[in-house]
Amino acid sequence: MKLILLIIYFAVMVGIGIYCRRHATDVNGFVLGGRSVGPWLTAFAYGTSYFSAVVFVGYAGQFGWKYGIAATWAGIGNAVIGSLLAWVVLGRRTRIMTQHLNSATMPQFFGERFGSKPLKIGASVIIFIFLIPYTASLYNGLSRLFGMAFNIDYSVCIILMAVLTAIYVIAGGYMATAINDFIQGIIMLVGIVTVIAAVLNSKGGFMAALNGLASITDESVTTTPGIFASFFGPDPLNLMFVVILTSLGTWGLPQMVQKFYAIKNEEAIKKGTIISTLFALVVAGGSYFLGGFGRLFSDQVDVVANGYDSVIPTMLSSLSPLLIALVVILVLSASMSTLSSLVIASSSTLTIDFLKELVFKKMDDKKQVLSIRILVVVFIAISSVLALIQYKSSVTFIAQLMGVSWGALAGSFLAPFLYSLYSKKVTKASCWVSFLFSSVLMIVNIFYGSHFPEIMRSPINCGAIAMIVGLVIVPVVSLVTPKPDKDLVENAFACYEKETKVAQKTSLGK
């Protein structure tokens, strides 16, 4: 039954990729789906790119164990800040200005918005460096689930997942990814609700599980009774940093923001906002909520020996074979959807913003699409090799880079991108300072994190601080550096003043 479900799942993914190949004949079609993607596909593409095996297995297990039921706040933050506010604040303006500036990637946006090729190249280098370890980390968590469900080597899983993702992305580009994301999103929604119900039922239901959690104490954490079933948990400060990084971070991640470039129309933005928020509430909220009951399985979990990644698989190990198969497909769906989104963002950025800019300046549209397809293979191959190295040698260094990658990317781009959509006063210098500050800070954190103040030693806390500081750096540096070219700025913002006729049901008029 497990194998049959997997085979059907993989066949559908590949079939959609082949079906969508007619949408991927030029750069606009391959990277953005022709800017004609509807609300359901866009919202699900946003949500499935947001949540991967890292969240379901790694973060849900780790933070659920540390903070108990209070870890659910991370899921609520993901829904409200990472989805709802992201769509409201960024969605419409991103779609309008990126089309006006004819930019298909985030570095291309910076290059056109500020009239600066070096800024464009700098942004593409940051994306290239920090998306690779993030991509490799997607395979984390799958090993334990496959070990629990199948008697096959995890290496086979890595190779299979990489090959199948490459096939449908290369064949159908963004449209194939968006349609597959929709199917994968449905699987994630059904899977997470079913799994939560099954796990809680195994512990006597929700109230019995909550009472059991309230009776657990861990003196190495706190002596307060019932702390793991409380509203804010044992460590609300560090929990707040988790919420900030995993929620606000989406505002500056290239593969997330790029979803707004492809939205079809105004109606799609309105519907997409609601759909995306509800999706995040169920998937992220459900994942962290499930992880919050991890300590009920403390007699079966050895976190010291096996790490936090063992928490969720242990919780699921007693489920029926059919439910385990559903979980495996759920996590595969989460990982493959995020992987496809990342490799499209990486390969399109490297082609459009780096190779075409510096190496092959006369590269036509057809050659750009070919280059993007080749680089999709390269990125997936590199991430697979890194995942295999980690698996075979038990290197934990690569896995830790996921938090560093997220912090560096979001810290570098969030503030410059956000302010550039709203303010005419943002300068090139402020963008450079934000890029360098966050990138250097996170790289130093890898090697010298133990010398940082205690609150900044964790890559998660450090990344959250990088984003917050960036929001201060950009306006402050913009005040003390040369003003941007007036004509360039006015041209960029002219798109917002363009008049559009709408039906009276949309606007009552004057």
Buried (B, 14 or more C-beta within 10 A) or exposed (E): EBEEBBEEBBEBBBBBBEBBBEBBBBBBBBBBBBBBBBBBBBBBBBBBBBBBBBBBBBBBBBBBBBBBBBBBBBBBBBBBBBBBBBBEBBBBBBBBBBBBBEBBBBBBBBBBBBBBEEBBBBBBBBBBBBBBBBBBBBBBBBBBBBBBBBEEEBBEBBBBBBBBBBBBBBBBBBBBBBBBBBBBBBBBBEBBEBBBEBBBEBBEEEEEBBBBBBEBBBEEBEEEEBBBBBEBBBBBEBBBBBBBBBBBBBBBBBBBBBBBBBBBEEEBBBBBBBBBBBBBBBBBBBBBBBBBBBBBBBEEBEBEEEBBBBBBBBBBBEBEEEBBBBBBBBBBBBBBBBBBBBBBBBBBBBBBBBBBBEEEEEBEEEBBBEBBBEBBBEBBEBBBEBBBBBBEEEEEEBBBBBBBBBBBBBBBBBBBBBBBBEEBBBBBBBBBBBBEBBBEBBBEBBEEBEEBEEEBBBBBBBBBBBBBBBBEBBBEBBEEBEEBEEEBBEBBBEBEEEEEEEEEEEEEEE
